[in-house]
Amino acid sequence: MKSIVRFFHKVAVLIRRERFRSDLDEEMAFHREQTEQALRNNGMTPDRARHAAGRQFGNTTRLKERTREIVEFRFETVLQDFHYALRQLRRNPGFTSTAVCMLALGMCASVAMFVCFTVASSTCL
């Protein structure tokens, strides 16, 4: 179930890519400012607190890249997975035909039950 949620989250990030990037920039700036404020409250000068917060926070560009690697789609891997699936389906035609038949039967049964339920519920009213 978690993989399905992750998939839809990645699709949402793909659709709203610019918003995700601006939110990421805003959140990173917020955390850096909070760290800087805490250091100033501990008695550091503003200049030294800004430098210390930057050192403590780390390389911003690297953090953004790592976050994007985790959250965003990587089209190369999606294409590689798709090609691998097609190769496996071509390599095992018996499995492919069985899987396609089972999926077709399952979809037909679902549609038939939905239609029967819809007709039965509309006649009962």
Sequence and secondary structure as in RCSB ss.txt:
>XXXX:A:sequence
MKSIVRFFHKVAVLIRRERFRSDLDEEMAFHREQTEQALRNNGMTPDRARHAAGRQFGNTTRLKERTREIVEFRF
ETVLQDFHYALRQLRRNPGFTSTAVCMLALGMCASVAMFVCFTVASSTCL
>XXXX:A:secstr
 HHHHHHHHHHHHHHTHHHHHHHHHHHHHHHHHHHHHHHHHTT  HHHHHHHHHHHH  HHHHHHHHHHHHS  H
HHHHHHHHHHHHHHHH HHHHHHHHHHHHHHHHHHHHHHHHHHHHHHHH 
